[in-house]
Amino acid sequence: MTSLKEEDWFNEKRLQKVLALLNGGGGETRIVGGAVRNALMGMAVGDIDMATTLTPDEVSRRVNEAGLKAVPTGIEHGTVTVVCDKKPFEVTTLRRDVETFGRHATVQFGTDWAEDAARRDLTINALYAGQDGEVVDLVDGLQDIDTKTVRFIGEAATRIEEDYLRILRFFRFFAWYGGGRPDAEGLRASTRLRDGLKTLSAERIWAETRKLLAADDPSRALLWMRQTGVLTIILPETEKWGIDAVPGLIAAERALSWQPDSFLRLAAMVPPDQQRLGEMAKRLKMANAERDQMLAFARVPAIAPETTGAELRRMLYWKGREGVLMRLRLDLAAARARAESGDLKSTAASASLKQLEEIAVSWNKPVFPIKGSDAIAAGLKSGPRVGAVLSKLEAWWVEREFQAERAALLGKLDEIVRSEA
């Protein structure tokens, strides 16, 4: 038998307290899904979800009587969030789908573990661990864990038709946990049913895509998404731009200790065109900060290796550090990839771009020390001219590497005001 009882996270006091509370007295509760999967694959365990034969009302009753907190976060689907000493655990009553329609389903509560497992999407996500730590496998998920196979439970097409987002989940879990080639039946079903993705909300597509791009190395998953036509449906901007830069970016991340960045990987796949990226952000209903990050990248042109530190600092000031750093890292990754083929010119370019990247990483934007009140004190009247004069003065200051102090700037301000009088 496979067991998790020696795992530190499994023996954590709060988890054991909740398991003890929800087992016995005619009920059984097990850990399910991601925590079990990650533990078996030697990966970090994050959120811990549970499945139970107890009804939501009984879960809440036991929790409240024990002095813990029960939050009805998804009560219509049988989910109660149990909070024990500030740590949340999602507890969901065993159920079967009576009717499915995308993200939502009409469910019926039950006590049949096999039926509960059968309604889940992928075999590696349908493993349970009981209060004793023993792993319960009702769908041959342990075998798929061992072989790193991402496979639908039952017929792939049937599972996808229940919720077309499962196509993206198939590729997302392959990116995170898969090895070799994707499961053939899952690929065929995803290809045949890919148009179903068009019926999904933009928020769901973007959330799943962002998670996929955050995998340690999503390049193989992206390749299969392109070959099946799935990538073109969710990110049409990639169709004539492609994913060829992604492997080089992944290699640079590993060599240079960059943290995996979903947005940098997305930027490697799309044209740096402000209008197109603005339309993409709108279509996917990105958050404003996400949209701004992509547009900041698009505003920055390719950065030549011979760019001087002074030129880069001016670019950082006017264009913004985030966009410049994204562009630099993509250019550096591309130069490194070319250099691996023995191109001496690209090797030198890679070294130069690395130096520029180091400047950008440590960059802190200087604060322009002159304000509108200073311009008015110099004799200007309130109005558009104040902004125009300050912009001219700021450009003068930036061209001089931000070295002019306030006294020198005030003197230059007086000079500009007199010259335009």
RODO-2510 file (C-alpha; in nm, 4 decimals, decimal comma):
residues 421
     n   res          X          Y          Z
     1     m     0,0000     0,0000     0,0000
     2     t     0,1139     0,3549    -0,0748
     3     s     0,1069     0,5778     0,2317
     4     l     0,1591     0,9457     0,3131
     5     k     0,1659     0,9035     0,6895
     6     e     0,5373     0,9888     0,7127
     7     e     0,4927     1,3196     0,5278
     8     d     0,5440     1,6294     0,7441
     9     w     0,2494     1,8143     0,5920
    10     f     0,0207     1,5173     0,6581
    11     n     0,1104     1,5151     1,0281
    12     e     0,0515     1,8877     1,0728
    13     k    -0,1657     1,9401     1,3828
    14     r    -0,4422     2,1438     1,2206
    15     l    -0,4901     1,8940     0,9401
    16     q    -0,5021     1,6028     1,1822
    17     k    -0,7499     1,7896     1,4026
    18     v    -0,9902     1,8389     1,1101
    19     l    -0,9523     1,4786     0,9923
    20     a    -1,0250     1,3492     1,3429
    21     l    -1,3286     1,5749     1,3686
    22     l    -1,4807     1,4623     1,0370
    23     n    -1,4123     1,0893     1,0670
    24     g    -1,6067     0,8447     1,2796
    25     g    -1,9664     0,8678     1,3927
    26     g    -2,0887     0,7241     1,0629
    27     g    -1,8778     0,9495     0,8428
    28     e    -1,5535     0,9174     0,6489
    29     t    -1,3356     1,1996     0,5231
    30     r    -1,0292     1,1755     0,3013
    31     i    -0,7784     1,4169     0,1513
    32     v    -0,8262     1,4363    -0,2244
    33     g    -0,6718     1,5838    -0,5357
    34     g    -0,3721     1,8128    -0,5595
    35     a    -0,2221     1,7529    -0,2158
    36     v    -0,2115     1,3768    -0,2728
    37     r    -0,0891     1,4124    -0,6314
    38     n     0,1915     1,6556    -0,5450
    39     a     0,3073     1,4555    -0,2454
    40     l     0,3351     1,1409    -0,4549
    41     m     0,5295     1,3288    -0,7236
    42     g     0,7707     1,4863    -0,4763
    43     m     0,6341     1,8360    -0,5268
    44     a     0,5327     2,1000    -0,2729
    45     v     0,1874     2,0601    -0,1213
    46     g    -0,0248     2,3738    -0,1131
    47     d    -0,3979     2,3846    -0,0472
    48     i    -0,5458     2,0718     0,1073
    49     d    -0,8927     1,9667    -0,0068
    50     m    -1,1043     1,6929     0,1435
    51     a    -1,3946     1,4749     0,0340
    52     t    -1,6446     1,3412     0,2843
    53     t    -1,9491     1,1184     0,3147
    54     l    -2,0947     1,3685     0,5615
    55     t    -2,3550     1,6145     0,4373
    56     p    -2,2618     1,9847     0,4375
    57     d    -2,4982     2,0429     0,7318
    58     e    -2,3289     1,7693     0,9341
    59     v    -1,9827     1,9049     0,8482
    60     s    -2,0896     2,2500     0,9662
    61     r    -2,2478     2,1121     1,2832
    62     r    -1,9359     1,9201     1,3847
    63     v    -1,7093     2,2118     1,3040
    64     n    -1,9151     2,4661     1,4954
    65     e    -1,9488     2,2396     1,7990
    66     a    -1,5720     2,1999     1,8043
    67     g    -1,5306     2,5764     1,8144
    68     l    -1,3887     2,6020     1,4636
    69     k    -1,5245     2,8107     1,1775
    70     a    -1,7397     2,6720     0,8933
    71     v    -1,7817     2,8917     0,5847
    72     p    -2,0455     2,7817     0,3258
    73     t    -1,8269     2,8719     0,0256
    74     g    -2,0045     2,6406    -0,2203
    75     i    -2,2874     2,4929    -0,0250
    76     e    -2,5032     2,4214    -0,3309
    77     h    -2,2294     2,1874    -0,4523
    78     g    -2,1585     2,0491    -0,1074
    79     t    -1,8492     2,2540    -0,0221
    80     v    -1,7803     2,3955     0,3234
    81     t    -1,4508     2,5666     0,4040
    82     v    -1,3323     2,4623     0,7489
    83     v    -1,0968     2,7113     0,9137
    84     c    -0,8750     2,5695     1,1865
    85     d    -0,6367     2,8153     1,3540
    86     k    -0,6487     3,0402     1,0450
    87     k    -0,5754     2,7543     0,8013
    88     p    -0,8577     2,6783     0,5528
    89     f    -0,9536     2,3330     0,4291
    90     e    -1,2175     2,2852     0,1577
    91     v    -1,4432     1,9951     0,2478
    92     t    -1,6844     1,8670    -0,0182
    93     t    -1,9508     1,6026     0,0201
    94     l    -1,9247     1,3047    -0,2155
    95     r    -2,1481     1,3629    -0,5140
    96     r    -2,2385     1,2582    -0,8614
    97     d    -2,3380     1,4800    -1,1511
    98     v    -2,7038     1,4499    -1,2434
    99     e    -2,6659     1,7056    -1,5226
   100     t    -2,3579     1,8931    -1,6418
   101     f    -2,3372     2,2194    -1,8313
   102     g    -1,9893     2,3657    -1,8371
   103     r    -1,8639     2,4954    -1,5075
   104     h    -2,1934     2,4258    -1,3363
   105     a    -2,3661     2,0973    -1,2683
   106     t    -2,6710     1,9626    -1,0918
   107     v    -2,5308     1,7291    -0,8277
   108     q    -2,6657     1,4689    -0,5917
   109     f    -2,4874     1,3984    -0,2646
   110     g    -2,3902     1,0428    -0,1843
   111     t    -2,1531     0,8095    -0,0050
   112     d    -2,0034     0,6164    -0,2973
   113     w    -1,6294     0,6839    -0,3287
   114     a    -1,6003     0,5161    -0,6690
   115     e    -1,8816     0,7308    -0,8069
   116     d    -1,7178     1,0439    -0,6673
   117     a    -1,3831     0,9518    -0,8242
   118     a    -1,5439     0,8782    -1,1595
   119     r    -1,6856     1,2314    -1,1875
   120     r    -1,3425     1,3955    -1,1598
   121     d    -1,1453     1,4954    -1,4684
   122     l    -0,7994     1,3352    -1,4628
   123     t    -0,6742     1,0186    -1,2957
   124     i    -0,3896     1,1946    -1,1133
   125     n    -0,6430     1,4328    -0,9587
   126     a    -0,8701     1,1570    -0,8249
   127     l    -0,6490     0,9964    -0,5615
   128     y    -0,7538     0,9966    -0,1961
   129     a    -0,5645     0,9626     0,1315
   130     g    -0,7513     0,8454     0,4392
   131     q    -0,7041     0,9492     0,8001
   132     d    -0,4409     0,6755     0,8322
   133     g    -0,2435     0,8169     0,5380
   134     e    -0,3106     0,5208     0,3090
   135     v    -0,3656     0,6242    -0,0544
   136     v    -0,6893     0,5030    -0,2125
   137     d    -0,6773     0,4656    -0,5916
   138     l    -1,0043     0,3896    -0,7710
   139     v    -0,9045     0,5049    -1,1219
   140     d    -0,5503     0,3653    -1,1761
   141     g    -0,4076     0,7044    -1,0916
   142     l    -0,1029     0,5660    -0,9107
   143     q     0,0176     0,4027    -1,2303
   144     d    -0,0232     0,7331    -1,4132
   145     i     0,1678     0,9118    -1,1364
   146     d     0,4561     0,6682    -1,1864
   147     t     0,4617     0,7123    -1,5651
   148     k     0,3775     1,0854    -1,5583
   149     t     0,0728     1,0216    -1,7731
   150     v    -0,1998     1,2853    -1,7785
   151     r    -0,5158     1,0939    -1,8676
   152     f    -0,8871     1,1563    -1,8509
   153     i    -1,1039     0,9332    -1,6343
   154     g    -1,3283     0,7290    -1,8625
   155     e    -1,3780     0,8470    -2,2213
   156     a    -1,1872     1,1673    -2,2916
   157     a    -1,4509     1,3088    -2,5258
   158     t    -1,7264     1,2550    -2,2706
   159     r    -1,5304     1,4332    -1,9977
   160     i    -1,4496     1,7238    -2,2271
   161     e    -1,8091     1,7651    -2,3411
   162     e    -1,9072     1,8005    -1,9758
   163     d    -1,6850     2,1096    -1,9566
   164     y    -1,4701     2,2289    -2,2481
   165     l    -1,2267     2,3932    -2,0077
   166     r    -1,0966     2,0420    -1,9505
   167     i    -0,9107     2,0718    -2,2805
   168     l    -0,6956     2,3455    -2,1287
   169     r    -0,6699     2,1583    -1,8001
   170     f    -0,5426     1,8549    -1,9940
   171     f    -0,2586     2,0619    -2,1403
   172     r    -0,1992     2,2553    -1,8189
   173     f    -0,1532     1,9389    -1,6157
   174     f     0,0651     1,7931    -1,8901
   175     a     0,2844     2,1047    -1,8628
   176     w     0,3139     2,0646    -1,4871
   177     y     0,3149     1,6872    -1,4404
   178     g     0,3387     1,5103    -1,7749
   179     g     0,6245     1,3228    -1,9345
   180     g     0,6874     1,2008    -2,2895
   181     r     0,3946     1,2488    -2,5283
   182     p     0,0478     1,3498    -2,4133
   183     d    -0,2114     1,0747    -2,3864
   184     a    -0,3226     0,9908    -2,7418
   185     e    -0,6952     0,9672    -2,6650
   186     g    -0,6853     1,2991    -2,4824
   187     l    -0,5072     1,4610    -2,7783
   188     r    -0,7582     1,3277    -3,0296
   189     a    -1,0557     1,4400    -2,8224
   190     s    -0,9024     1,7839    -2,7611
   191     t    -0,8398     1,8295    -3,1325
   192     r    -1,1887     1,7202    -3,2350
   193     l    -1,3681     1,9253    -2,9696
   194     r    -1,1451     2,2334    -2,9642
   195     d    -1,4181     2,4627    -3,1002
   196     g    -1,5979     2,4108    -2,7708
   197     l    -1,3387     2,6431    -2,6180
   198     k    -1,5142     2,9299    -2,7965
   199     t    -1,8152     2,8831    -2,5686
   200     l    -1,6143     2,9483    -2,2518
   201     s    -1,5876     3,2792    -2,0715
   202     a    -1,2726     3,4819    -2,1299
   203     e    -1,1984     3,4843    -1,7575
   204     r    -1,1844     3,1043    -1,7397
   205     i    -0,9643     3,0760    -2,0488
   206     w    -0,7163     3,3362    -1,9262
   207     a    -0,7008     3,1966    -1,5718
   208     e    -0,6206     2,8485    -1,7038
   209     t    -0,3724     2,9791    -1,9616
   210     r    -0,1890     3,1833    -1,6998
   211     k    -0,1530     2,8748    -1,4787
   212     l    -0,0232     2,6712    -1,7740
   213     l     0,2377     2,9344    -1,8578
   214     a     0,3583     2,9284    -1,4960
   215     a     0,4757     2,5656    -1,5210
   216     d     0,8474     2,5016    -1,4899
   217     d     0,8664     2,4261    -1,8634
   218     p     0,5436     2,4689    -2,0620
   219     s     0,7144     2,4466    -2,4019
   220     r     0,6118     2,0856    -2,4781
   221     a     0,2516     2,1540    -2,3837
   222     l     0,2498     2,4664    -2,6007
   223     l     0,3881     2,2672    -2,8943
   224     w     0,1044     2,0159    -2,8698
   225     m    -0,1491     2,2949    -2,8248
   226     r    -0,0236     2,4498    -3,1466
   227     q    -0,0336     2,1194    -3,3340
   228     t    -0,3901     2,0475    -3,2215
   229     g    -0,5096     2,3995    -3,3078
   230     v    -0,5997     2,4727    -2,9458
   231     l    -0,3427     2,7504    -2,9107
   232     t    -0,4755     2,9379    -3,2142
   233     i    -0,8254     2,9400    -3,0668
   234     i    -0,7290     3,0802    -2,7274
   235     l    -0,4362     3,2988    -2,8427
   236     p    -0,4815     3,3826    -3,2115
   237     e    -0,2033     3,6412    -3,1740
   238     t     0,0457     3,3528    -3,1673
   239     e    -0,0607     3,2107    -3,5047
   240     k     0,1918     3,4014    -3,7191
   241     w     0,4328     3,4775    -3,4360
   242     g     0,4751     3,1358    -3,2813
   243     i     0,6254     2,9694    -2,9776
   244     d     0,9783     2,9105    -3,1063
   245     a     1,1300     3,1581    -2,8592
   246     v     0,9905     2,9786    -2,5535
   247     p     1,2529     2,6983    -2,5227
   248     g     1,5346     2,9548    -2,5332
   249     l     1,3574     3,1617    -2,2699
   250     i     1,3184     2,8572    -2,0437
   251     a     1,6900     2,7797    -2,0839
   252     a     1,7801     3,1396    -1,9931
   253     e     1,5527     3,1310    -1,6883
   254     r     1,7303     2,8237    -1,5583
   255     a     2,0810     2,9447    -1,6361
   256     l     2,0316     3,2955    -1,4989
   257     s     1,8053     3,2106    -1,2024
   258     w     1,5066     3,4080    -1,3301
   259     q     1,1776     3,3224    -1,1660
   260     p     0,9243     3,1670    -1,4086
   261     d     0,7035     3,4504    -1,5312
   262     s     0,3756     3,3819    -1,7134
   263     f     0,3745     3,7285    -1,8683
   264     l     0,7304     3,7099    -1,9976
   265     r     0,6488     3,3747    -2,1564
   266     l     0,3340     3,5191    -2,3086
   267     a     0,5362     3,8133    -2,4415
   268     a     0,7701     3,5638    -2,6119
   269     m     0,4730     3,4242    -2,8036
   270     v     0,2972     3,7397    -2,9266
   271     p     0,3913     4,0352    -3,1481
   272     p     0,5054     4,3424    -2,9506
   273     d     0,2297     4,5560    -3,0994
   274     q     0,0421     4,7841    -2,8597
   275     q    -0,2849     4,7747    -3,0502
   276     r    -0,2920     4,3961    -3,0853
   277     l    -0,1879     4,3355    -2,7272
   278     g    -0,4446     4,5873    -2,6072
   279     e    -0,7119     4,3998    -2,8011
   280     m    -0,5835     4,0692    -2,6603
   281     a    -0,6012     4,2023    -2,3041
   282     k    -0,9551     4,3249    -2,3638
   283     r    -1,0664     3,9948    -2,5178
   284     l    -0,9219     3,7916    -2,2319
   285     k    -1,0545     4,0413    -1,9760
   286     m    -0,7160     4,0752    -1,8149
   287     a    -0,6920     4,2799    -1,4975
   288     n    -0,5779     4,6381    -1,5531
   289     a    -0,2354     4,5644    -1,4042
   290     e    -0,1932     4,2648    -1,6373
   291     r    -0,2949     4,4713    -1,9399
   292     d    -0,0565     4,7494    -1,8399
   293     q     0,2300     4,5020    -1,8056
   294     m     0,1802     4,3708    -2,1592
   295     l     0,1461     4,7219    -2,3023
   296     a     0,4612     4,8344    -2,1181
   297     f     0,6478     4,5531    -2,2931
   298     a     0,5033     4,6491    -2,6327
   299     r     0,6205     5,0107    -2,5940
   300     v     0,9865     4,9074    -2,5710
   301     p     1,1758     4,8418    -2,8962
   302     a     1,4350     4,5682    -2,9326
   303     i     1,7455     4,6630    -2,7345
   304     a     2,0767     4,6456    -2,9190
   305     p     2,3740     4,4868    -2,7384
   306     e     2,5805     4,8019    -2,8026
   307     t     2,3338     5,0136    -2,6034
   308     t     2,5255     5,2082    -2,3401
   309     g     2,4368     5,2149    -1,9737
   310     a     2,3419     5,5827    -2,0035
   311     e     2,1095     5,5100    -2,2968
   312     l     1,9509     5,2241    -2,1068
   313     r     1,8916     5,4379    -1,7989
   314     r     1,7171     5,6979    -2,0126
   315     m     1,5029     5,4242    -2,1640
   316     l     1,4222     5,2895    -1,8185
   317     y     1,3138     5,6350    -1,7068
   318     w     1,0865     5,7073    -2,0015
   319     k     0,9563     5,3583    -2,0802
   320     g     0,9388     5,2080    -1,7318
   321     r     1,1494     4,9383    -1,5704
   322     e     0,9008     4,6526    -1,6091
   323     g     0,8624     4,6786    -1,9866
   324     v     1,2337     4,7364    -2,0466
   325     l     1,3304     4,4384    -1,8317
   326     m     1,0859     4,2128    -2,0183
   327     r     1,2273     4,3235    -2,3540
   328     l     1,5865     4,2873    -2,2349
   329     r     1,5297     3,9369    -2,1075
   330     l     1,3639     3,8239    -2,4283
   331     d     1,6492     3,9717    -2,6326
   332     l     1,9054     3,8145    -2,3999
   333     a     1,7346     3,4742    -2,4169
   334     a     1,7333     3,4919    -2,7975
   335     a     2,1024     3,5886    -2,8083
   336     r     2,1923     3,3032    -2,5720
   337     a     2,0031     3,0565    -2,7886
   338     r     2,1911     3,1714    -3,0994
   339     a     2,5215     3,1641    -2,9127
   340     e     2,4730     2,7977    -2,8277
   341     s     2,5147     2,7221    -3,1970
   342     g     2,8676     2,8637    -3,1804
   343     d     2,7884     3,2092    -3,3176
   344     l     3,0669     3,4253    -3,1670
   345     k     2,8800     3,7461    -3,2479
   346     s     2,5771     3,6216    -3,0567
   347     t     2,8006     3,5140    -2,7689
   348     a     2,9307     3,8701    -2,7396
   349     a     2,5767     4,0055    -2,7717
   350     s     2,4649     3,7768    -2,4927
   351     a     2,7371     3,9065    -2,2616
   352     s     2,6514     4,2693    -2,3402
   353     l     2,2795     4,2175    -2,2882
   354     k     2,3506     4,0422    -1,9581
   355     q     2,5316     4,3533    -1,8381
   356     l     2,2365     4,5679    -1,9431
   357     e     1,9981     4,3320    -1,7638
   358     e     2,1990     4,3729    -1,4434
   359     i     2,1604     4,7509    -1,4722
   360     a     1,7852     4,7185    -1,5224
   361     v     1,7417     4,4802    -1,2279
   362     s     1,9032     4,7260    -0,9857
   363     w     1,7397     5,0349    -1,1367
   364     n     1,5453     5,2722    -0,9131
   365     k     1,3725     5,5580    -1,0895
   366     p     1,5041     5,8983    -0,9761
   367     v     1,2467     6,1528    -0,8620
   368     f     1,2362     6,4720    -1,0695
   369     p     1,2837     6,7399    -0,8015
   370     i     1,0983     7,0289    -0,9687
   371     k     0,7216     7,0810    -0,9373
   372     g     0,4607     7,3050    -1,0909
   373     s     0,4814     7,5410    -0,7949
   374     d     0,8472     7,6037    -0,8823
   375     a     0,7509     7,7006    -1,2372
   376     i     0,4859     7,9404    -1,1095
   377     a     0,7375     8,0912    -0,8660
   378     a     0,9648     8,1455    -1,1665
   379     g     0,6990     8,3653    -1,3276
   380     l     0,4723     8,1305    -1,5225
   381     k     0,0957     8,1481    -1,4941
   382     s    -0,1039     7,8353    -1,4199
   383     g    -0,1988     7,6528    -1,7382
   384     p    -0,0700     7,4250    -2,0131
   385     r     0,2576     7,6167    -2,0448
   386     v     0,3640     7,5028    -1,6984
   387     g     0,3507     7,1402    -1,8082
   388     a     0,5303     7,2136    -2,1346
   389     v     0,8149     7,3951    -1,9589
   390     l     0,8514     7,1248    -1,6945
   391     s     0,8637     6,8566    -1,9663
   392     k     1,1455     7,0431    -2,1408
   393     l     1,3330     7,0820    -1,8123
   394     e     1,2815     6,7163    -1,7239
   395     a     1,4176     6,6059    -2,0629
   396     w     1,7263     6,8251    -2,0054
   397     w     1,7750     6,6644    -1,6632
   398     v     1,7386     6,3101    -1,7993
   399     e     1,9882     6,3756    -2,0822
   400     r     2,2401     6,4737    -1,8158
   401     e     2,2046     6,1424    -1,6334
   402     f     1,9849     6,2886    -1,3574
   403     q     2,2923     6,4564    -1,2090
   404     a     2,1719     6,8180    -1,1981
   405     e     2,0623     6,9071    -0,8467
   406     r     1,7682     7,1243    -0,7529
   407     a     1,9642     7,4532    -0,7524
   408     a     2,0956     7,3880    -1,1037
   409     l     1,7487     7,2880    -1,2219
   410     l     1,5943     7,6064    -1,0844
   411     g     1,8581     7,8047    -1,2695
   412     k     1,7789     7,6179    -1,5926
   413     l     1,4090     7,6732    -1,5264
   414     d     1,4635     8,0510    -1,5071
   415     e     1,6637     8,0323    -1,8329
   416     i     1,3831     7,8464    -2,0141
   417     v     1,1174     8,0881    -1,8833
   418     r     1,3204     8,3935    -1,9935
   419     s     1,3937     8,2455    -2,3352
   420     e     1,0232     8,1832    -2,3984
   421     a     0,9016     8,5159    -2,2589
***
